[in-house]
Amino acid sequence: MSSKNLKELSEQELKQRLKKIKSGKIIDAGLVGLTIGVVAYSAVANGFSFFTFFPLIITYAIVKNAKNNAILEKEIEREIQSRQSAQ
């Protein structure tokens, strides 16, 4: 989302998006923990193979998305701060 789109949103919509991002962090952390648990269990139960490390690909995608969300979160917070300072 570009900063142009953020400027078009109301302050209430920005706060809602910020809340969604913050709750998404909890879900992302749970999924990362789950996939690491699956890898650990698979390694203990079946040894090491391609399918042991396959969940780590999913973990990589989750972490990459979380980094993008962190950038978006900072942009939203800056936009909210700039609106509050302008008032």
N, C-alpha and C positions, 0 to 999 in steps of 0.2 A: 504494500500500500504506500503510495507516495504521499509526501507531505501536502500536496494539493488536495488529495482526497480527505486527509485529516482536517484540513481547514474548512471543508464543506460540512463536516459533521458538527452536530451540536455538542455542548459540553456533557450532556447526559449520555449521548451515544458514545462519546469517548470514554467515559467512566465505565459504561457497560462493556466495551471492548477490553478495557484494562482489567476488569473483573474476570472476563472470560479467559484472558491470557494467564492470569494468576491462578485460576482454578485448573487450567490446562497444565500448568507446571506440576501439580500434584498427580494428575493422570499420567503425565510423561514419566515422572519418577517411579510410579508404580509399575508401568510397563517395562522400564529399564530394569528394575529389580526382578520382575518376573522373567524376562528373557535371560538375565544373568543366572537366575536360579535354574532355568531350564538347561542352560549350558552346563552348569555344575552337576546337575543330576544326570544328564546324558553322559557326561564324561565319566562319572563314577559308575553308572550302571552299564554303559555300553562301550566305554573306551573312547578314544579320539577318532573321529571321522569327519567327513564333510558336514554331515547333518548335526554334528555336535556344535560346530561353529556357525551354522546357518542362522540361528537366532541373533547372532551378533550383527548380521547385516541389518536386521530390523532395528536393533539397538542403535546402529550408526544413523539410520534414517530418522529415528526419534530425536537423537542428540542434535543432528543437523537442523531439524525443524525447530527445536528448542532454541538454538542460537538465533535463528531468524525471528522467532517470537520475542527474544530478549531485545533485539534491535528495534522491533516494532513497539515494544513496551516503552523503551526509552524515548522514541519519537512521540508517542502519545503523551507521556508524562511531560515532555518539553512543551508540547502544544497546550496542555492544560495549564502549565506554569505561565506560559506567555499570555494566555487569556486572562489569568488571574492578576497578573502584573499590569495588564492594560486597563483593568477596571479601576 
